[in-house]
Amino acid sequence: MKLKGLCLSILIVFTVTSINAQRYNIGIRAGLNYSKILGPSEEGMIEGHGLNNGIHFGLTYAYKLTDKFGVKTELAYSSVGSKDSIIGDSYYIFGIAVDNNVQKGYAKRTFERTNSYINMPFHAYYKPNDKFEIFGGIYVGFLINPTSGGTLKFDDQSDETKFSFIQSLDYNYYSDKPLTDPDYRSKGTGAITTIVGDNTYQMPQVAGAYYQFTNKDGGLYKWFDAGLSGGVSYYINKSFFASVRVDYGLMDITRKAMDVSYKELNGSEYILRDDYDQNLSFQFSVGFKF
């Protein structure tokens, strides 16, 4: 009797496991992102915000509630950002923490922002047939590596140009330090020598994110993002699929404490901006369900 009971228990466990296995699946998904950061332009500046490209990849999990409805989630790496330009009357601070010599001029800044997140979407899905799946829900994202690269072109706009220079920008918004920080490290060995009036200044050829700051109150970007997410998948067979997804951020991803005006200063102090900047990304993926 004990042997029969044991066999019956094993049979029940095997049956329940088999039924559950038919209800859930795990998989992988990877592809390309095309994204931009949405936000207001600063008055008096000419700003452009274009799509930047990135990648995403991760593990997926889906649970079937019925033959047509279910829920799914994933744990994925995703790089999003924007290709930006900011052009117009501006300023440059020479001699940071020495004489803070503020010079006005005309600046053209170009950036390629790339912010890397660990994302977790939570979707409900509907499969009208074996080929198509429509899904939607929310996502949360955890910022792990915000970076940006580009150039700054600056001249004083005098009739006979007194000075002008081009500076490379290599920003890591988490690890970069302000110039006055004891742990500040120059990026590269190149330098730019500029004569302003009776003074001669040397600036690094490659500037970090907070080179023109005397202190750093956290970073420019917030560590958390969340928003709406939805898309459609096409199944080539039962396992292999292609999908298109849109993620629209609802959170302000920048911090007022480090979001400054590029147009003007208050004396030699930064003017803080309270812009509402949001992520928008389009994902094109292929995936496989096991």
Buried (B, 14 or more C-beta within 10 A) or exposed (E): EEEEEEEEEEEEEEEEEEEEEEEEBEBBBBBEBBBBBBBEEBEEBEBEBEBBBBEBBBEBBBEBEEEEEBBBBBEBBBBBBBBBBBBBBBBBBBBBEEEBBBBBBBBBBBBBBBBBBBBBBEBBBEBEEEEEBBBBBBBBBEBEBBBBBBEBBBBBEEEEEBBBBEBBBBBBBBBBBBBBBEEEEBBEEEEBEBEBEEEEBEBBBBBBBBBBBBEBEEBBBBBEBBBBBBBBBEBEEEEEBBBBBBBBBEBBBBBEEBBBBBBBBEEEEBEBBEBEBBBBBBBBBEBEBE
